[in-house]
Amino acid sequence: MSDAPLKAEQDSSLKIYFRLLGYVKPYIGIFLLSIVGFVIFASTQPMLAGILKYFVDGLSNPEAVLFPNVPYLRDLQLLMAVPLLIILIAAWQGLGSFLGNYYLAKVSLGLVHDLRVELFNKLLVLPNRYFDTHNSGHLISRITFNVTMVTGAATDAIKVVIREGLTVVFLFVYLLWMNWKLTLVMLAILPLIAVMVGSTSKKFRKQ
């Protein structure tokens, strides 16, 4: 019996959230550009991880080259190539971060404007007794403050899910590409590690 109200509340929250996402439809093009930016940003994480391999190789063998089969880059040693690649990856990451945050901010500002206009139009047709029974400060706060907080759920939450989620996916794919057997072994022992860490943390809290 106690699970029914909780499930109804969750369904209501999801319904409200999907309704809020409906306001993103007029800005779907800009929103997709921001997603492309976050994909670019997330793709740089495995790149940085891969650069460490060449960095170690360059320290062990300073005369080694990064592109031995490329005509114009066959003489580029690792000690010179790795810093240049790090700079290029940082620039690529900055481009992705700019595209993602800039266009998502445009979507957020558009949502704020649309919700404020719609809310203000609703207030214009309300009867006088509604304004007599409600504080004017609360009504103004709904337009100026509450709308801004609501749009954060439609934009900032999606940003975190897409950017961090894609980062995990890209790093996991990179692990599979490097050594898929070791990666599967790691996945197999993750539940055991979680149980051990959980039991150890409980003991520390008791102490």
C-alpha positions as a Markdown table, in Angstrom:
| # | Residue | x | y | z |
|---|---|---|---|---|
| 1 | Met | 0.0 | 0.0 | 0.0 |
| 2 | Ser | 2.8 | 2.4 | 0.8 |
| 3 | Asp | 4.4 | 1.9 | -2.6 |
| 4 | Ala | 1.4 | 3.2 | -4.5 |
| 5 | Pro | 1.6 | 6.9 | -3.5 |
| 6 | Leu | 5.4 | 6.8 | -4.2 |
| 7 | Lys | 4.9 | 5.4 | -7.7 |
| 8 | Ala | 2.1 | 7.9 | -8.4 |
| 9 | Glu | 4.4 | 10.7 | -7.3 |
| 10 | Gln | 7.2 | 9.4 | -9.6 |
| 11 | Asp | 4.9 | 9.1 | -12.5 |
| 12 | Ser | 3.7 | 12.6 | -11.9 |
| 13 | Ser | 7.2 | 13.9 | -11.7 |
| 14 | Leu | 8.1 | 12.2 | -15.0 |
| 15 | Lys | 5.0 | 13.6 | -16.6 |
| 16 | Ile | 5.9 | 17.1 | -15.5 |
| 17 | Tyr | 9.5 | 16.7 | -16.6 |
| 18 | Phe | 8.6 | 15.5 | -20.1 |
| 19 | Arg | 6.1 | 18.3 | -20.4 |
| 20 | Leu | 9.0 | 20.7 | -19.5 |
| 21 | Leu | 11.1 | 19.1 | -22.2 |
| 22 | Gly | 8.4 | 19.9 | -24.7 |
| 23 | Tyr | 9.4 | 23.5 | -24.5 |
| 24 | Val | 12.8 | 22.6 | -26.0 |
| 25 | Lys | 11.2 | 21.6 | -29.4 |
| 26 | Pro | 11.5 | 25.2 | -30.9 |
| 27 | Tyr | 15.2 | 25.1 | -30.1 |
| 28 | Ile | 15.9 | 21.6 | -31.2 |
| 29 | Gly | 18.6 | 22.6 | -33.7 |
| 30 | Ile | 20.5 | 24.7 | -31.2 |
| 31 | Phe | 20.1 | 21.9 | -28.6 |
| 32 | Leu | 21.6 | 19.4 | -31.1 |
| 33 | Leu | 24.6 | 21.7 | -31.6 |
| 34 | Ser | 25.2 | 21.7 | -27.9 |
| 35 | Ile | 25.0 | 17.9 | -27.8 |
| 36 | Val | 27.6 | 17.8 | -30.5 |
| 37 | Gly | 29.8 | 20.1 | -28.4 |
| 38 | Phe | 29.5 | 17.7 | -25.4 |
| 39 | Val | 30.3 | 14.7 | -27.7 |
| 40 | Ile | 33.5 | 16.6 | -28.7 |
| 41 | Phe | 34.3 | 17.3 | -25.1 |
| 42 | Ala | 33.8 | 13.7 | -24.0 |
| 43 | Ser | 35.9 | 12.3 | -26.9 |
| 44 | Thr | 39.0 | 14.1 | -25.5 |
| 45 | Gln | 39.1 | 12.0 | -22.3 |
| 46 | Pro | 40.2 | 8.8 | -24.0 |
| 47 | Met | 42.6 | 10.9 | -26.2 |
| 48 | Leu | 44.3 | 12.2 | -23.1 |
| 49 | Ala | 44.5 | 8.7 | -21.7 |
| 50 | Gly | 46.1 | 7.4 | -24.9 |
| 51 | Ile | 48.7 | 10.2 | -24.9 |
| 52 | Leu | 50.1 | 8.9 | -21.6 |
| 53 | Lys | 51.3 | 5.8 | -23.4 |
| 54 | Tyr | 53.4 | 7.8 | -25.9 |
| 55 | Phe | 54.6 | 10.0 | -23.1 |
| 56 | Val | 56.1 | 7.0 | -21.3 |
| 57 | Asp | 57.5 | 5.7 | -24.5 |
| 58 | Gly | 59.2 | 9.0 | -25.2 |
| 59 | Leu | 60.8 | 9.0 | -21.8 |
| 60 | Ser | 62.2 | 5.5 | -22.2 |
| 61 | Asn | 63.3 | 6.1 | -25.8 |
| 62 | Pro | 63.9 | 9.8 | -26.6 |
| 63 | Glu | 64.8 | 9.1 | -30.2 |
| 64 | Ala | 61.5 | 7.3 | -31.0 |
| 65 | Val | 59.1 | 8.9 | -33.5 |
| 66 | Leu | 55.3 | 9.1 | -33.4 |
| 67 | Phe | 54.5 | 8.9 | -37.1 |
| 68 | Pro | 57.3 | 6.8 | -38.8 |
| 69 | Asn | 55.2 | 6.2 | -42.0 |
| 70 | Val | 54.0 | 9.8 | -42.5 |
| 71 | Pro | 56.2 | 11.6 | -45.0 |
| 72 | Tyr | 56.3 | 15.1 | -43.3 |
| 73 | Leu | 56.1 | 13.8 | -39.7 |
| 74 | Arg | 58.4 | 10.9 | -39.7 |
| 75 | Asp | 61.2 | 12.9 | -38.0 |
| 76 | Leu | 58.9 | 14.2 | -35.3 |
| 77 | Gln | 60.1 | 12.7 | -32.0 |
| 78 | Leu | 57.8 | 11.7 | -29.2 |
| 79 | Leu | 59.2 | 14.3 | -26.8 |
| 80 | Met | 58.2 | 17.0 | -29.2 |
| 81 | Ala | 55.0 | 15.4 | -30.6 |
| 82 | Val | 53.4 | 14.6 | -27.2 |
| 83 | Pro | 53.3 | 18.2 | -26.0 |
| 84 | Leu | 51.9 | 19.3 | -29.4 |
| 85 | Leu | 49.2 | 16.7 | -29.2 |
| 86 | Ile | 48.3 | 17.7 | -25.7 |
| 87 | Ile | 47.8 | 21.3 | -26.9 |
| 88 | Leu | 45.7 | 20.1 | -29.9 |
| 89 | Ile | 43.5 | 17.9 | -27.6 |
| 90 | Ala | 43.1 | 20.8 | -25.1 |
| 91 | Ala | 42.0 | 23.1 | -28.0 |
| 92 | Trp | 39.6 | 20.4 | -29.2 |
| 93 | Gln | 38.2 | 20.0 | -25.7 |
| 94 | Gly | 37.8 | 23.8 | -25.4 |
| 95 | Leu | 35.9 | 23.9 | -28.7 |
| 96 | Gly | 33.5 | 21.2 | -27.5 |
| 97 | Ser | 33.1 | 22.9 | -24.1 |
| 98 | Phe | 32.3 | 26.2 | -25.8 |
| 99 | Leu | 29.8 | 24.8 | -28.3 |
| 100 | Gly | 28.0 | 22.7 | -25.6 |
| 101 | Asn | 27.8 | 25.5 | -22.9 |
| 102 | Tyr | 27.1 | 28.4 | -25.3 |
| 103 | Tyr | 24.3 | 26.8 | -27.3 |
| 104 | Leu | 22.8 | 25.2 | -24.2 |
| 105 | Ala | 22.8 | 28.6 | -22.5 |
| 106 | Lys | 20.9 | 30.0 | -25.6 |
| 107 | Val | 18.3 | 27.2 | -25.2 |
| 108 | Ser | 18.0 | 27.9 | -21.5 |
| 109 | Leu | 17.5 | 31.7 | -22.1 |
| 110 | Gly | 14.9 | 30.9 | -24.7 |
| 111 | Leu | 13.0 | 28.6 | -22.3 |
| 112 | Val | 13.1 | 31.2 | -19.6 |
| 113 | His | 11.6 | 33.8 | -22.0 |
| 114 | Asp | 8.9 | 31.5 | -23.3 |
| 115 | Leu | 7.8 | 30.4 | -19.8 |
| 116 | Arg | 7.8 | 33.9 | -18.5 |
| 117 | Val | 5.7 | 35.1 | -21.4 |
| 118 | Glu | 3.2 | 32.2 | -21.1 |
| 119 | Leu | 3.0 | 32.7 | -17.3 |
| 120 | Phe | 2.5 | 36.4 | -17.7 |
| 121 | Asn | -0.3 | 35.9 | -20.2 |
| 122 | Lys | -2.0 | 33.4 | -17.8 |
| 123 | Leu | -1.8 | 36.0 | -15.0 |
| 124 | Leu | -3.5 | 38.6 | -17.2 |
| 125 | Val | -6.7 | 36.6 | -17.5 |
| 126 | Leu | -7.0 | 35.7 | -13.8 |
| 127 | Pro | -9.9 | 37.3 | -11.8 |
| 128 | Asn | -9.2 | 40.0 | -9.3 |
| 129 | Arg | -9.9 | 37.8 | -6.3 |
| 130 | Tyr | -6.9 | 35.7 | -7.2 |
| 131 | Phe | -4.6 | 38.7 | -6.7 |
| 132 | Asp | -6.4 | 39.7 | -3.5 |
| 133 | Thr | -5.6 | 36.3 | -2.0 |
| 134 | His | -2.0 | 36.0 | -3.2 |
| 135 | Asn | 1.0 | 38.1 | -2.2 |
| 136 | Ser | 2.3 | 40.2 | -5.0 |
| 137 | Gly | 5.9 | 39.3 | -4.1 |
| 138 | His | 5.1 | 35.6 | -4.6 |
| 139 | Leu | 3.6 | 36.3 | -8.0 |
| 140 | Ile | 6.6 | 38.3 | -9.1 |
| 141 | Ser | 8.9 | 35.6 | -7.8 |
| 142 | Arg | 7.2 | 33.0 | -9.9 |
| 143 | Ile | 8.0 | 35.0 | -13.0 |
| 144 | Thr | 11.5 | 36.1 | -12.1 |
| 145 | Phe | 13.0 | 33.3 | -9.9 |
| 146 | Asn | 10.9 | 30.1 | -10.1 |
| 147 | Val | 11.0 | 30.0 | -13.9 |
| 148 | Thr | 14.8 | 30.2 | -13.9 |
| 149 | Met | 15.0 | 27.3 | -11.4 |
| 150 | Val | 12.6 | 25.2 | -13.5 |
| 151 | Thr | 14.5 | 25.6 | -16.7 |
| 152 | Gly | 17.6 | 24.3 | -14.9 |
| 153 | Ala | 16.0 | 20.9 | -14.8 |
| 154 | Ala | 15.5 | 20.9 | -18.6 |
| 155 | Thr | 19.0 | 22.1 | -19.5 |
| 156 | Asp | 21.6 | 21.7 | -16.7 |
| 157 | Ala | 20.5 | 18.2 | -15.8 |
| 158 | Ile | 20.6 | 17.1 | -19.5 |
| 159 | Lys | 24.1 | 18.6 | -19.8 |
| 160 | Val | 25.4 | 16.5 | -16.9 |
| 161 | Val | 23.8 | 13.3 | -18.2 |
| 162 | Ile | 25.0 | 13.7 | -21.7 |
| 163 | Arg | 28.5 | 15.0 | -21.0 |
| 164 | Glu | 29.4 | 12.7 | -18.1 |
| 165 | Gly | 27.6 | 9.8 | -19.6 |
| 166 | Leu | 29.4 | 10.0 | -22.9 |
| 167 | Thr | 32.7 | 10.4 | -21.1 |
| 168 | Val | 32.1 | 7.1 | -19.4 |
| 169 | Val | 31.0 | 5.4 | -22.6 |
| 170 | Phe | 34.1 | 6.6 | -24.5 |
| 171 | Leu | 36.5 | 5.6 | -21.8 |
| 172 | Phe | 34.8 | 2.2 | -21.6 |
| 173 | Val | 35.2 | 1.7 | -25.3 |
| 174 | Tyr | 38.8 | 2.8 | -25.1 |
| 175 | Leu | 39.4 | 0.1 | -22.4 |
| 176 | Leu | 37.8 | -2.5 | -24.6 |
| 177 | Trp | 40.0 | -1.5 | -27.5 |
| 178 | Met | 43.1 | -1.6 | -25.4 |
| 179 | Asn | 42.5 | -4.9 | -23.7 |
| 180 | Trp | 39.0 | -6.3 | -23.8 |
| 181 | Lys | 39.8 | -9.4 | -21.7 |
| 182 | Leu | 41.2 | -7.4 | -18.8 |
| 183 | Thr | 38.2 | -5.0 | -19.1 |
| 184 | Leu | 35.7 | -7.9 | -18.8 |
| 185 | Val | 37.7 | -9.2 | -15.8 |
| 186 | Met | 37.4 | -5.8 | -14.2 |
| 187 | Leu | 33.6 | -5.8 | -14.8 |
| 188 | Ala | 33.3 | -9.2 | -13.3 |
| 189 | Ile | 35.0 | -8.3 | -10.0 |
| 190 | Leu | 33.3 | -4.9 | -9.7 |
| 191 | Pro | 30.4 | -6.3 | -7.6 |
| 192 | Leu | 32.9 | -8.0 | -5.2 |
| 193 | Ile | 34.8 | -4.7 | -4.8 |
| 194 | Ala | 31.5 | -2.8 | -4.2 |
| 195 | Val | 30.6 | -5.4 | -1.4 |
| 196 | Met | 34.0 | -5.1 | 0.2 |
| 197 | Val | 34.0 | -1.3 | 0.1 |
| 198 | Gly | 30.5 | -1.2 | 1.5 |
| 199 | Ser | 31.3 | -3.5 | 4.4 |
| 200 | Thr | 34.5 | -1.7 | 5.2 |
| 201 | Ser | 32.8 | 1.7 | 5.2 |
| 202 | Lys | 30.2 | 0.3 | 7.6 |
| 203 | Lys | 32.9 | -0.9 | 10.0 |
| 204 | Phe | 34.6 | 2.5 | 9.8 |
| 205 | Arg | 31.3 | 4.3 | 10.6 |
| 206 | Lys | 30.7 | 2.1 | 13.6 |
| 207 | Gln | 34.2 | 2.8 | 14.9 |
